[in-house]
Amino acid sequence: MANKNKFPDLPKIPAIAGLRIAGIAAGLKDNGKHDFFVAELAPGMTASGTLTRSFCPGAPVEWNKRQLPAGKVRAIVASSGNSNVFTGQRGRDLVANTAADAAKTVGCRPAQVLLASTGIIGEKRETTFVSDKVPAAFRKLTKTGWHDSARSILTTDRFPKAAVRKVKIGNVEVSLAGIAKGSQMIAPDMGTMLCFLFTDAKLPTKILQSCLKRAVDLSFNCISVDGDTSTSDTVLLSATGQVKRQSRIDRAGDPVLRNFRSALEDMTRELVLMIAHDGAKSGRLLTCDVVGAESVRSARNIGRSIVDSTLVRVGITGAEPRAGRIVMAVGKAGEKADRDRLGIAIGDVAIAESGETVLGFDADTMVRHLKSDQVQISVDIGIGRGKARVWAAL
């Protein structure tokens, strides 16, 4: 149920066995709001992650790239207000100090600490600016601190974002829960976009990474708010392995994982739509469905080319019933397409079929659709079986 500002309310999220979290106001932001998130995970847990592909990543991203392959994490520390990007050696020292202090507090090695930061780029701070806040944050750890945690990672966001799922692996019920932030600089290639996902399932790191990669490809990599890819994008999925009597899983394709994968993908899509809603200051959302592409990746790239096109967006804003701008966006995507097989629809109105404009299409109905809060563009590339759905804030 939405609140008076039409923002989604945070759901009630149960405790995840083997996980304690906290979100506090540590003074990193000038406005006194929550700005520091920490998570402590039980020994023996596994972790996976996807990170920004920006060639100018933040110091926390560089740290995580070195630690994630081991798949063994005991703590996560995230701060908001300062991204620790473009900060040179001082930024790297800040990261090392933060990981060391968190490791000392939890009782693990620094390499078992993952980090994330979001906020202003290029603003240097003292190398102990974040690490000084670690002890106070860990003293606030609880099993149910989801709401404060969700608020602690926000920057330009208008509302906190969280989602939860219950699903069975075989005959055993497991929990999935996550928080995310994102409103601007959102065009992930894996915004600033941060997302922390947790489950009590027992899954090896490689299988966890396989599940996360597909979920990210179908959700976080299919959203655009302003076309800018952040230097700090981070999505982490941690499994505490605390669920009882779950069967052993040794391969990513095990059919027993089907429901878990589906729930994870559904939950990440829910979080993505919250991010798109947050970024849509006009309250309008564009959904683009691409089918008939050479591959899923090709369909996704074509969809993103369409939703990121300035001319396509101008056409939507002006409610102009033209197929040409969409054809242009398909052509410039850098993916294989057959001009003479293209089909395009806006809402329920087909405006192009078999590579030609449909004569006498219902322009009035299409214009009304382009003025609505939920705009739908559908494109059939006509050459393969690849399909994807991409979202964008308008």
N, C-alpha and C positions, 0 to 999 in steps of 0.2 A: 504493500500500500504506500502511495506517495504522500509526502508531507505537503504543506501549504505552498511550498515553492516548486512543487512537482518534481522534487528530487526523490529517488528511491530511499526508503528507510533501511537502515542496517538490519540484517536478519539476526535472529538469535542463533549464536554459534556455540555448539557444545565444546567441551574440552577435548583436545586430541591427546590421547595417552602418550606420555613421553615428551610432551611439549609444554614449556612455560614461556609466556610472552609478557611484554610490558611496553607501554607508550607513555612518555612523560614530556613535560615542558622543561627542557634543560637549559634554556637561555640561548640556544643557537639562533633563534629568530628574534628580531627586535620587538615583535608584537606580543610576546609572551605566550604564544600558542604552543600546543604540543609539537615537538620537533625531533624526538629521539625514540627509535624503536629498537628493542632487543628481543632476541629469542634464544632460549636455551633448549637444546635437544639431548635426548638420552644417549648414552654411549651405545655404539653399534648401529646407529642410524645411517641411512644412505642419502645422498643428495645429488641433484642434477641441476643444470641451468642453461639458459640461453642468454647471450649478451649482445650488446650493440655491435654492428659490423662497421661502425664509424671508424675511420682511420685516425681520428683524433679523440680517442676514448679517455674517460676520466681515470684517475689513479685507482679508485676502487675496482673499476672494471678490469684493469690490468692485473690487479691482485687476484681477483676471482679467476681469471683465465689460468693463472698458475696453480691455483688450489683445487679447482673443480674436478680435474681428471682423476684425482684420488677418490673422490666421492664420499669422503668421510668428514662430516662437519658437526661440530658441537655447539656453535653459536653463530648468530647472525646479528650484525649491528648496522642500522641504517639511520642516517641523519638527513634532515631537510632544512633548507635555507641556504646551503652552500654546496655546490656540486663537486668541489674538489677536482675541477677540470681545468687544464691549462695553468697549472700551478707549479710546474717544475719539480725540483727535488724536494722542496718543502712539502708539496702535496704527497709525494711518495713516502716521506718520513712520517707525515700525519697518519697515513694508512698503516704503516708498520707499527707505530705507537698504539694506535687504536686496537689492532689485532693482538698485540702483546698484552695490553691491559685486559682485554676481554678474555684472552686465554688464561691469564693469571686468575681472574675472577671465577671462571668456570672450572679450571683445573684441566686444561688441555694444551695442545701445542698451538702456536699462532697460525700454523697452516690449516688448522681445523676451524678457523673463523672466516666467515664470508662477510663482505662489506658492501654497502651501497650508500650513495649520497645523491641528493637532488637539490637544485636551487641555482643560485647565481654562478655563472661561469667566469673563471679568471680572477676570482676574489681570493687572495691569499690570507691564510690564518696561521696562528701559531701552531707548531707541530703537535701540541698537546690539547688543541682546541676541542677536539672530539673525545679523545681518550680520557680527559679529566671527568667527563660525564658518565663514563662506563659504570663505576661502582654504584652510583646512585640509581641508575636505571636498573641494574640487575637486582638491587634490593627490592624493587617493586614487582618482580616477576610473579605472575599468577597463571593459573590454568585457563582463565576465562577473560583475559584482558584484551579482547578483540576490538572493542569499540575505540578505546584509547589508542591502541596500536594502529588502527586504520587512520585515525586523525593525525597521528604523529609523522606520517610520511607525505603529507599534502604540501603543495606549494601554491600554485595558482588555481588549484581545484576548487570547485564550488561545493563539493560534497564528498564525504568519504565513501569508499567502495569495498564491499565484502560479499562473499558468496559461500554457500555450504552445500554439500551433497552427502547422502548416505547411499551406499551401493554394496552389493555382495560380490566377493571374489569366491567362487564356488558357493559354499553354504555359510560363509562367514561374512558378517556385515562389517564394513570398514567405513571410516569417515574421511571426507575431503573438505578442507576449508582454506580460504585464501583472502588476502587483502590486496588492493591495488591502488595506484595513483596515476593520474594522467589527465591532462586537460589541454596543454599546448605542447608544441614541438613533438607532435605525434605523427610519425610515418615510419614505424619500426621496420627494421630489416633483420631481424633475428632468426612531444612528448616528454617531457621526459616521462618515461613509463617505468614504474617499478611494480613488481608483483611478487608476492611471497605466498607460496602454496604449501600446504602441509597435509599429510595423511598418516594414519597409524598402520597402514598396510606394510607388509614385509616384502620388499622388492629389491633385487640387486641393482647396483648403480646403472649398469648398461641398459637394463630393462626400463628403469625409471626414466633415463634419458630418452629412450625411444618413445615412451608415452608422452613425455613433455614436448619433444620436438614436433610430433604430429599435432598435438593440441595447439602449440604456438603457431605452426604453419596455417592452421585453420581459423585462427582467431587474432592474436596480436599482430601477426604479419599481414593481416587483411583489414587494417584500419588506417585511416588518414584523417587528421584534423586540419593541419595546416601545411602538409607536405614536407615538413622538416624532420629529419631523423636525429634523434638526440645522441649526445655523446655518453649517455649514462644508462641507456635501456638495460634493464636487468629483470629476468624472470627466473625465480628459483623454486624448485619443487623438492621438498624434504620428506623422507619417509622414516618414521620412528621405529617401525617394526614391532610395535607393542601390542598389536592385535593378537588375540589368543586363537590357537588351533587353525590358523590359515595354512593351506597346503603350500608346499614349496613350489616356486616358479623359477624355471631355469631358462626359458626362452621367451623373447618378446612376442612371438606369434602364438603363444599358448591361448587356446579358445577361452580358458577360464578368465582371462584378462579383458575380454570383450566389453563387459559392462563397466569395468573400471575405466577403460579408455574412453568409453562413451560419456561417462559422468564427468571425467576430467575435461574433455573437449566441450561439453555443454557448459560447465562452470566457467571455463576461460572465455567462452563466447559471451556469457552473461556479464562478466567483468569488462570485456571489450565494449559491449554496447553501453555500459555505464560511462566508460571513458569517452565514447563518441557523444553521448548525451551531454556530458559535462562540457566537452569542447564546442558543442553546438550552441553558441550563445543566442542564436536566433530560435533555438528550440526545434530545428529541423534536421532530419537525418536522411542521407542518401544511401540507398542500398543498390549495389550493382551485381547482378548475377551473370556470369559468363559461362557458357557451355560450348561444347564442340571444339575445344582448343586441343592443341597437340599434346598437352600434359596439364596436370594440376598446377605446376609452377607457371607454365605459360598462361593459363587462365587467370591466375592470380596477378601476374604482371600486367596483363591486358586490363583487368579490372582496375588496378591501381592507376594505370595510365589514364583511364577514363575519369575516375573520381578526382584525380589530381589536376586534370586539365582546366586551366583558367577559362578557356572558351566554353567548355561544357558547363562549368559552374555559372558563367555569365548567362548562358542560355537558360539554365534552370531558374536563375534569379529573375530573368526577364520573361519567363514562361514562353520561350520561343520554340515552336514545334519544328525543329530542324534535325535531320539525321546526319548531316554533313560533319558536324563537330564531333560526333561520336565516332564516325568513320575515321576522321583524322586521328583521334586518340588511339583507336585500334591500330592504325597503320604505324604510328610512331612508337609503339610499345616495344619494338625490337623482337617481337615474337611472330612466328609463322601464322599467316592468315590468308584466306582466299577471298579477295574482294567480291568476286562474283557469286559467292555463297553466303555472304553476310546477311543476317537477319537481326533487326533491332526493334524493340518495343519499349514504350514508355508507359508505365502503368499497364493497363490491359490493352493498349492501343498499339498495334503493329504499324510501324512507320517505314520499315524497310524489309524487303524479302528478296532472297536470291540475288542480292547485290544491286537492287534497285529500290528507289523510293516507292512506297505504296501510294497510288493515286487515290485521292478522295478519302483519305483516312479521317477519322473523327477528331479534328483539331480542337474543337471546343472541349471535349472530354479530356484530351491530353493536356490542354492548358490548365484546366481545373486541377488535374493531378499534379502538375508542376508547381502549383501554388500551395499544395498541401504540406503538412508537416512530415509526411513519410513519402519520399520520392523514390520510385523504383525504375531502374533501367535494366533491361534484359538484352543480352547480346548472344547470338549464336554464331560462332566462328565458322562452323561447317566443315571442319577437317578432321576432327578426332573425338575423343571421349573425355578429355580433360575439362573439369568444371571447378569453379570457385565462386565464393560470395565475398564481396568486399564492401566495407562500410566507410562512410565519410560524414563528418559534420559539415553542415551548410551554414 
